[in-house]
Amino acid sequence: KIFQAVVSCVGHDGTIYIIPKSFETELNKLMTEIQSNFKCLGLLEPYCWKKGEACVVRGSDTVWYRGKVVELGGSTLQVQYIDHGCIERIPQCHLYPTTLYTGIPPFCIPCQLYKTVPIGNFWQQDAVDCLQELLKNEEVEIHVQELPDNPWGKLSINLYFGGMSLSSFMAYQKYCVAEDCQDVATLELLEGDVAVLPSYELPPLPVPGDTFPVRVTHLVSPKEVYICLDPSKNLTKQSATAGDANCDSESLDEALKWYNRSVESLPFLTHFQTEMPCLVEYQDGLWYRAKLLSIEEFDPIRILVQFVDYGSFSVVPTSRLRHIPYHLLKYPVQAVRALLAGFKPALYDRNVKRIPYCPEWSVEALWAMMECIEGKQLSASILALSPEVTISLYEDDKNLIHMKLIEMGLADLDE
């Protein structure tokens, strides 16, 4: 059985407690009923609690929850929130014995990873911390593998977050050994010396002649741009590949979100090769997919990288470079380099200030092109796929984007 669930808690022993999404409505209904039935502030008279006794617990958020006493001791008792899994020490004044809801099974399910053995045969504290950071309150996909021997035992599962197998991820981090782990062998390619350099996949492109919506994500020169297919908008003939690209984009965003949450567990790069995929920290503090281009400075080492889903470049220190999980390589790059057809640098452009890396163009032409594309809904049509992707780029009124540069005398028509 496969279903979506939310991880409500990770126990100190590594037990993963999940609430199936299909249970959420019933749980919310029960919680509303409990709040209306228990408006008291707790027991004022002494009460002799027993281990395993059912109760309601007033949490730190002042909400009442179903609970079970798991350990006695002094003025506080160890209580498990049975619909969420977590165990806390609770003052007796925040507990209330009841048999009102004992006929309703717990809404959370205790789980263990299928055929996954933690190092040392129990989950070490750093592994539990990693699981809690990765999973708490996150929506995941559950693949049931084995039912427990008794109704209160743990369900054996494969769990997927952001499309990645949790067993594979934890084995890659050396927290466990996973018997049925398909991804680890490939993930280990990224450690030490890389025998065969992994690479990103290129996205499928629409058929030449079709018009399709695009966003310009980076401008190198007036003639050279990086475009991202934008299949969320509908123009003329929409190719099937564009829809696939949208799914890839959404899945990639989700996967990157997961890895940003646990980026500290990914090792820093210690060796560098041209075109090597990696994760790079951007100015906003988030990590994005990129590739290494060249070493720009040596004291200290600073490396030129390109963000493959945007096309933009940056020079960064090695402290902002980490190994990329193999899982993130399966998504095609989102930005495609393209040359714009139909125009060339103006023969008599009087602007003295030139683009240093592309001196045939003036800086004025670059700014003018930037103004033409910034914040605009654009469309494109592929003219050629080789030797380089060449396109015609249009404004939303179907006018060619470069006509404004020609009107301003910053470019000439190129027949």
Secondary structure as GFF3:
##gff-version 3
##sequence-region A 1 415
A	DSSP	beta_strand	2	10	.	.	.	ID=ss1
A	DSSP	beta_strand	16	20	.	.	.	ID=ss2
A	DSSP	three_ten_helix	21	23	.	.	.	ID=ss3
A	DSSP	alpha_helix	24	37	.	.	.	ID=ss4
A	DSSP	beta_strand	54	58	.	.	.	ID=ss5
A	DSSP	beta_strand	64	71	.	.	.	ID=ss6
A	DSSP	beta_strand	76	81	.	.	.	ID=ss7
A	DSSP	beta_strand	87	91	.	.	.	ID=ss8
A	DSSP	three_ten_helix	92	94	.	.	.	ID=ss9
A	DSSP	beta_strand	95	97	.	.	.	ID=ss10
A	DSSP	beta_strand	109	113	.	.	.	ID=ss11
A	DSSP	beta_strand	116	118	.	.	.	ID=ss12
A	DSSP	three_ten_helix	119	121	.	.	.	ID=ss13
A	DSSP	alpha_helix	125	135	.	.	.	ID=ss14
A	DSSP	beta_strand	139	146	.	.	.	ID=ss15
A	DSSP	beta_strand	155	161	.	.	.	ID=ss16
A	DSSP	beta_strand	164	165	.	.	.	ID=ss17
A	DSSP	alpha_helix	166	172	.	.	.	ID=ss18
A	DSSP	beta_strand	176	178	.	.	.	ID=ss19
A	DSSP	alpha_helix	184	187	.	.	.	ID=ss20
A	DSSP	three_ten_helix	188	190	.	.	.	ID=ss21
A	DSSP	beta_strand	211	219	.	.	.	ID=ss22
A	DSSP	beta_strand	224	229	.	.	.	ID=ss23
A	DSSP	alpha_helix	240	261	.	.	.	ID=ss24
A	DSSP	three_ten_helix	263	265	.	.	.	ID=ss25
A	DSSP	beta_strand	277	281	.	.	.	ID=ss26
A	DSSP	beta_strand	287	298	.	.	.	ID=ss27
A	DSSP	beta_strand	301	307	.	.	.	ID=ss28
A	DSSP	beta_strand	313	317	.	.	.	ID=ss29
A	DSSP	three_ten_helix	318	320	.	.	.	ID=ss30
A	DSSP	beta_strand	321	322	.	.	.	ID=ss31
A	DSSP	three_ten_helix	326	329	.	.	.	ID=ss32
A	DSSP	beta_strand	336	340	.	.	.	ID=ss33
A	DSSP	beta_strand	343	345	.	.	.	ID=ss34
A	DSSP	beta_strand	354	355	.	.	.	ID=ss35
A	DSSP	beta_strand	358	362	.	.	.	ID=ss36
A	DSSP	alpha_helix	363	373	.	.	.	ID=ss37
A	DSSP	beta_strand	378	384	.	.	.	ID=ss38
A	DSSP	beta_strand	390	394	.	.	.	ID=ss39
A	DSSP	alpha_helix	403	407	.	.	.	ID=ss40
A	DSSP	beta_strand	411	413	.	.	.	ID=ss41
###
